[in-house]
Amino acid sequence: MAFMDQLRNAIRSGKFAYGTRQSEEQILTGKAKAIILSEKAEELMVERIKYLAEVGKIPIKVLNLSTKELGETFTLAYPVSVAVVLDEGDSKIISEIKTEK
């Protein structure tokens, strides 16, 4: 199954945290299982999230979507730079991200 299909399935059945502050909190507390970033997000924030992901050994996926498009993917009315997977639900999104490395 393609990544975007897995993401839609995870959105439907799983649990996420959105935004820089909430995502960083979940990463630092060890609750984040995977990270999804917008390619168009602010560079310093992207570098920080990538660093935290590396330190925490958390798989990360950078999508070729604007922050607005990523927000729309999550059916939100606002832009999203970063989201973290807290529970993948019925999807296999975490293993999908790990195998793309």
N, C-alpha and C positions, 0 to 999 in steps of 0.2 A: 504494500500500500504506500502511496506517495506521502511525503512529509505533510503536505497541506491537508490531506485527508485525515492523517493521524492527529494533526492539530485540531481540526474541526471536531473530531471524535472526543479529544481530550477536553475541549471547551464545553462540549455538551455534557460530558460525564465526570470530568475531573474538577480540580480546584487550582486556582492561580492567584498570585499577588501581582499587582500592576504598579508601575511607576518606580522611579529611582529609589526613593526613601523606603518604601515597603519592600522592594526587591532586595536592597542591601540588608535590611533588617533580617529577612528570611535567610539570606545567604550566610550572614554572620552568626545566626543562631543555629545553623545546620539543618534548617527545615526545607530549603530549596533543593529539589532533586534534579532540576535542569533549568537552563536559562535561555530565553529567547530574546534576541536583540533586533532592533530595527537598524538596517544599514545606514540610515540617514540620521541617526541619533547624534547628539552632541559628542564630539571627539573625546573630550576629557572624561565624560561619564562612561563612554564605551571602554576607554582604557582602564578605568577603575573597576568596572564590572568584570572585564576580562581578567584583571589581576586577581580579584576576589575569587573568580571561578577557578583560576589556576591554583591558587593557594588551597582552596577548599576541594579541589579535584571534582568540580561540578561540570558536567557536560554543557556546552554552550552551542547555540545555533544562531548565526547571523542571517537574517532574512533580507532579501532584496526588496524590501517594502519601505515606504516612507512611514513616519510615525503615525500619520493620519490613517494610512492603509492598515497598519498593524492594529490600531485602535478599532477600526471597522471590522477587522478579522475577529476580534474578541467581542463584537457587537456592542462596542462602547461608543459614546457620542463625543469622545475626546481623543487626542493623539496619545499613543503609548510608545515610549522609547524602549522599555524593557519590561518583560514579564517573567516570573519564575513559576515553574511547575511545582506545586505542593503535593498534588495527587493526580496521577495520570488517568484515573478512572478506568474506563474500558479500553483505552487506547494503548498503544505500544510506543508512545512518543519518546520516552527516555531511551529505549533501546535503538530507536530510529536515529536519534541524535548521536548516540555513542558509535553506531556503525558508520556514520558519515565522516567520522574523524579521519 
